[in-house]
Amino acid sequence: MIVKTEQIKMLKPYIQNIEDLIAGDDVQAVLDAVDDVIVDNILANNDEPDTEGIKLQRIYDEIFNQN
């Protein structure tokens, strides 16, 4: 699985076990965890992502495209 160090650093505050998920080599599990954070962000901001949510969506897309 290809996940950049920068992406891990960005996700770590939201997904404490991100390194374990990556070590499990299950891309879908990582994407599902990121998606959960994105959905939480959207729900907390009147059904629209804020700046953080947009960054998280970009990371989701990058990980999807890298793998």
C-alpha positions as CSV (number, residue, x, y, z in Angstrom):
1,M,0.0,0.0,0.0
2,I,1.3,3.4,-0.9
3,V,0.7,6.1,1.8
4,K,3.0,9.1,2.1
5,T,4.5,10.2,5.4
6,E,2.9,13.6,5.0
7,Q,-0.5,11.9,4.6
8,I,0.0,9.9,7.7
9,K,0.9,13.0,9.7
10,M,-2.2,14.8,8.5
11,L,-4.5,11.8,9.4
12,K,-2.9,10.9,12.8
13,P,-4.9,13.5,14.8
14,Y,-8.1,12.1,13.4
15,I,-7.3,8.4,13.2
16,Q,-5.1,7.3,16.1
17,N,-4.6,3.8,14.7
18,I,-3.8,4.9,11.2
19,E,-0.4,3.3,11.2
20,D,-1.9,0.0,12.3
21,L,-4.5,0.2,9.5
22,I,-1.7,0.9,7.0
23,A,0.4,-2.0,8.4
24,G,-2.6,-4.3,7.8
25,D,-2.2,-3.5,4.1
26,D,-6.0,-3.1,3.5
27,V,-6.5,0.0,1.4
28,Q,-10.3,-0.2,1.9
29,A,-10.0,-0.2,5.7
30,V,-7.8,3.0,5.5
31,L,-10.2,4.6,3.1
32,D,-13.2,3.7,5.2
33,A,-11.5,5.2,8.3
34,V,-10.7,8.4,6.4
35,D,-14.3,8.5,5.0
36,D,-15.7,8.3,8.6
37,V,-13.7,11.4,9.5
38,I,-14.8,13.2,6.4
39,V,-18.5,12.4,7.2
40,D,-18.1,13.6,10.8
41,N,-16.6,16.8,9.5
42,I,-19.5,17.4,7.0
43,L,-22.1,16.7,9.7
44,A,-20.5,19.1,12.1
45,N,-20.6,21.9,9.5
46,N,-24.1,22.1,8.3
47,D,-23.7,19.3,5.7
48,E,-20.7,21.1,4.1
49,P,-17.0,20.3,4.6
50,D,-14.9,23.0,6.1
51,T,-11.2,23.6,5.1
52,E,-10.1,20.6,7.2
53,G,-12.8,18.4,5.5
54,I,-11.6,19.5,2.1
55,K,-8.0,18.6,3.0
56,L,-9.1,15.2,4.3
57,Q,-11.1,14.6,1.1
58,R,-8.0,15.4,-0.9
59,I,-6.0,12.9,1.1
60,Y,-8.7,10.3,0.6
61,D,-8.5,10.9,-3.2
62,E,-4.7,10.8,-3.2
63,I,-4.6,7.5,-1.3
64,F,-7.2,6.0,-3.6
65,N,-5.3,7.1,-6.7
66,Q,-1.9,5.9,-5.3
67,N,-3.3,2.4,-4.8
